[in-house]
Amino acid sequence: MNLSSLKFFRNLRANNRQFAVIGLGRFGRAVCLTLHGMGYEVLGIDVDENRVAQVLTDQIAAHAVQMDSTQPSALQEAGIPDFDTVIIAIGNYIQESIITTLNVKEAGVANVVAKASTEIHGKLLRRVGADHVVFPEFEMGCELARSLTRPGVLDRFELDPDHSIVEVVVPQEFDGKTIVELDLRNHYGLTLMAISKENAMDKFEINPSPVTRLRAGTLMVVVGANRGIDKLPM
């Protein structure tokens, strides 16, 4: 899982092994695929029988059922109250999304994550009890804009609107300099958390020694204010 994935999955409880995903469009399928691949037990739900059949055929969920999630009795029969976390992945049908979210919360589910297509949709979802609202299209648009304007930033996890953890390519200006010489904290307000190993770019050294010399083209993970991150040479 990369840093961006954490933005969505951080609110899903680590000790929970069972998730229900209601709505098996592109977003819902992606959530099912990721959770299932991580070893979690996933129940997929959709009103469209073809989508349910495709999820079972593709084996991206342990179970999948066709049902109308706007009917409280159907949610009860599917055992939704027994799930600790339910993801409402219905984005384009606002009425169904809101009614489903309300029904799931009233069924006693502790953690409900809902997809919103607009800001107003998101506000309504929160009003009816959604614990966490996501805007996949908006967030992907932001990521695309950042990748085009800051190509050195490979991945980003926003801690809040002003602070992030980012994975960046070590710029040529930093080549051969030690961590203590760069003094990222004083010059950029950033803390260096990890650096990649030169012979294995997918492996990182956590909290490296201050006398470690950085090499251009390798990777480093830093945390701090976005304004400091934007000042890094690329």
Secondary structure, 3 states (H helix, E strand, C coil): CCHHHHHHHCCCCCCCCEEEEECCCHHHHHHHHHHHHCCCEEEEEECCHHHHHHHHHHCCCCEEEECCCCCHHHHHHCCHHHCCEEEECCCCCHHHHHHHHHHHHHCCCCEEEEECCCHHHHHHHHHCCCCEEECHHHHHHHHHHHHHHCCCEEEEEEEECCEEEEEEECCHHHCCCEHHHHCHHHHHCEEEEEEEECCEEEEEEECCCCCCECCCCCEEEEEEEHHHHHHCCC
